[in-house]
């Protein structure tokens, strides 16, 4: 007995929905702490595409590192910190104008609560041309022709050669230390 190609294709359909991230309706906030305080701000989403093949997500989101702003300061202190973050001490935005997150997979979280984090997202994060794997919980929702993804990444900047004020590289830095871990809180909106 033989099985025709058309029978196999009919019983095993392949269907992928592709969503484009709406940069204007998406938000990425950053939060960093040091021994003597903390700062926060935003970075703009530049672009993104996410493919959903029967619950298997892949895709990429690109952030515009030249858009880094500080939201907890004003005036000259705000400008000074923004310029410092864009410099070679931190993210070298003239050379590395974008950072990317390449989604490699998701898996459902057990005991997910309504409206809470329901998936673990895994992927490759690239900052300053250096790529490292990262996983984090998120809330992903699909509705009609749209999708949303909300969550928080905890990133170890020392893995991306962001050394300024890092106790991992400067043992005697004392109370001038800036902690290696910082957070990116994202709220992405995308549509087909």
N, C-alpha and C positions, 0 to 999 in steps of 0.2 A: 504494500500500500504506500502511495506517495502523497506528500502534502504539497500543495501548490504554494508558490510565493504569495499569491493574493490572499490565501487563507491565513497564513502566518501574519501578514501585515494587518489584516482585518481584526485578528484576535489580540494583537499586541500593538495598539496605536501609539505613536510617539507624538506628543504634543507639548510644545514649550511656549509659555507666555513670557514675553519680554516686556519689562517695565523700565521706563526712563525716569531717572531721579529728577524731580523738579527742584533745581538748586535754590530758587527764590523762596520756596515753601519748606525748605529743609534747614536744619540748624545744627551746628556743632559747637559746643562750648568746651573750653578747657579749664582745668582746675589744677593748680600747682601749689605746693607748700614748701616753706623753708623753716629753719629753726625758729626764726623770729617773726613769722607771719605767713601770709598766703596771698595769692593773686588769682584772678580768673579773667576769662575773656572769651572771644569767639574766633573761629576761622571759617571762611566760607566754603561751601561745597561748590566745586567747579562743574562736575558732571558725574554721571553714573548710569550704569545699566545693570539690571538684575534679571536673570532668567530663572523661571520656575518650571521645572520639568517634573510634573507629578509630585511636588513636594521637595524635590532636590534643587536647592538654590545654588547658583553660581553667579558670578558677576564681579564688577569692580566699581568702586566709588573713589573719585579723585577730589582732593582738597587743595584749595589755592593757598599755599603757605605765605604768599606775599600779602594776603589779606588779614593776617593775624592782628587782632586788636585786643586791648586791655579794657575791661569794663568796670573794674573796681577803683580806678584812679582817674584823675582829671588833670588837665593842663599840662605843664612841663613834665611832671612825673609820669603821666600816661604816655606821652610822646617818647620820653627817654627809655621806658621799659619796652615799648613796642619796637623801637629801633634796635634795642639790645637783643630782643628775641629774634629779630630778622637777621642779625649779624652772624659772623662766623663763630662767635661764642656759643650760639644756640643752633638755629636752624638753617643758616647759610642760604637764605631765600634767593639771593641773586644767582647762585649756582643750582640750587634745588628748589625750583618754584612750586613744585607740587609734591604731595604725599599721597600714596594710594593704599587702599585696602582691597585686596583681591579675595573674594569669598570662595572658599573651597568646599564648604559643606555646612549643613546644619543638622542638628538632631533634637528631637523633642525632649523637654525637661519633664521628669517625673514629678507628680504632685504640683503641676503648674496651677496657680490660682487665676480666677477670672480677672482679666485686665493686667495681670502681672507678667513676669518674664516666663515665656513658654518654650523658648528654644535656646540651645547653645550654638552660637555661630563660631565657625573656625575659618581662619584665612591667613593670608600673608600681608603684613603691614610693611610698607616701604617708606622710610623717612631718611632724608639725606643720602639717597641711593643705596641704603642698607636695608635688607629684607629679613624679617624675623616672623615666625609663626606666632599667632595669638588666638586665644579662644575666650569667649565671654558670653554671659546670658543676655537675652534680649526679648522684647515683646514684638512679635511679627504678626501682622493682621492683613488679611486679604478681604476686599469688599468690592464687588462689581468689577470695575476696570482699574481699581487702585490697590495700593499696598502701602503699609507703613512699617517702619522698623525703629524701635526705640531701645536704647540701652546705654551702658557705660563700659568703655574699655579702660583697663588699668595698664599703663604702659611704662616700662622701665627704660628711661631715656638713655641710660648708659649703654644699652645694647645697640643704640643708633648713633654712637659717637657724639652725643650731646653732653659734653663734659663740664661745662662751666659750673663751678660751685658744687661739684659732685663729690660726696664723701667716698665714693668708690675709687676715685682717681687722686684725690687730695686728702690724705689722712689727717693732716694737721689744720684743717679748715675751720674747726671749732663752730662758733655760733653763726658763721657766715654760710654754713652748708645749706644747699637747696636739695631737698630730697629727690632721689632718682625717680621715684614713681610719680606720675601725674595721670590725670584722668581726662578722657574725652567722652563727653556725654552727647549722644547724637539723637536726633529726631528727624528721620528721613521720610519723605513723602514721594511716591513714585506712581506713575500711571502707564497703562498700555498705550 
